[in-house]
Amino acid sequence: MGELVDVSLFLDNSTIASLRGKVFGHDGSILTFKEGVIAKKSRPREFIFYRNKKSWINDLVKENIFPKVIGLAYIESQDGDNYRFKLDPTLLTNENEMLPWLMLEDLQKGYAKPAVLDVKLGTRTWEMGAANDKVLRHKMKCSQGTTGSLYFRVRAAMWYSPNPDDWPKDGDASLLKRDFGTTCTKEELMKFFSDFFHVKDLVPKFIDKIKKIIEGITILRQEADVRIYSSSALFVYDAEDPSKFDCRLLDFEKTYFNVEVSAKRFNESIEDCEDSVIPALEELVHCLNAL
C-alpha cells in the first residue's frame, strides 16, 4: 500500500444521478459524487487491471479507451452525504484488509442531460474455475437476445428520445433495462440504436471510438494474451450539448492476463477461453454504419 491521501467528497443525490443508479442497477455497488468521480465496489482482478494500466498498459495503448483511474479508496467516515476517504493512488492492496473501493473519473462529469448506453460485450461472462451450474446459467443467458448472433446485448440505457411514446419513461428520460437486451430481435435493436443515436453527427465519431477500442484490445491480446470477460462498452453524450460525448471500455473484474497460464491452472481449453469482445465491437461498428 502506498502513501494515503485524505479525500472529502459529497454524494450526488440529484434526480439524474438517482435515476441512473436505478436504471443501471448499481444497488449500492457504485457511489456517484458531485465532484465528478465514482467509487465502485470491485474485486482484485479489476485492481490488477488498473494497476497494470498505470504501470505499462498506457505505454502500449495511447488512446483513452478505458476510464481514468484515481486510486483505491477506503471509507474513513460518513456524515450524511459527506464521505471521507483515505485514497491510495498506487492501487496497491493489502490482502489482509477489507477490499477498498475503486475510484474512477465519472464519464458523465459536467453533462447537463446525460444519455447513457451500456452494451455488454462477448459470449463469456463467467470467470475461470466457476461451478458448472453457474457456467450453464451464464451460457443460457449468453444465448438469449442478440448475444448469440451479434456477440453483444444492450444491458441498459437512459436517453432523451425524439420519439418518447415508443419507450418506457421516467420523467422526460426514456429507459431500457436488462430484459430488453435478452429478448429483443435485431430489428428491435436497430430501432433502438436509431433512436438513441439520433444525433447523426455523433455516429461516425462513436464508430471511430469503437475502432480505437478494437485497436487497443488487439494490442493487449498480442502483447499480454488478455481475455476480458463480462466487460461493457459505455456510450455517453450530453443531450443538451452533443459536442460532449465519449465511449470507453469498462468492467474488468473478470480480466485475465497471460490467459494460457490460467487456462492450464483451471484445466480449460484455450478455445473455451475466448471472450469474443473484438467480434462484438466489430458487430457494433456494422450496426452503427447501417444507421
Secondary structure, 3 states (H helix, E strand, C coil): CCCCEEEEEEECCCHHHHHHHHHCCCCCCEEEECCCEEEEECCHHHHHHHHHHHHHHHHHCCCCCCCCEEEEEEEEEEECCEEEEEEECCCCCCCCCCCCEEEEECCCCCCCCEEEEEEEECCCCCCCCCCHHHHHHHHHHHCCCCHHHHCEEEEEEEECCCCHHHCCEECCEEEECHHHHHHCCHHHHHHHHHHHCCCCCHHHHHHHHHHHHHHHHHHHHHHHCCEEECCEEEEEEECCCCCCEEEEEECCCEEECCHHHHHHHCCCCCCCCCCCHHHHHHHHHHHHHCC
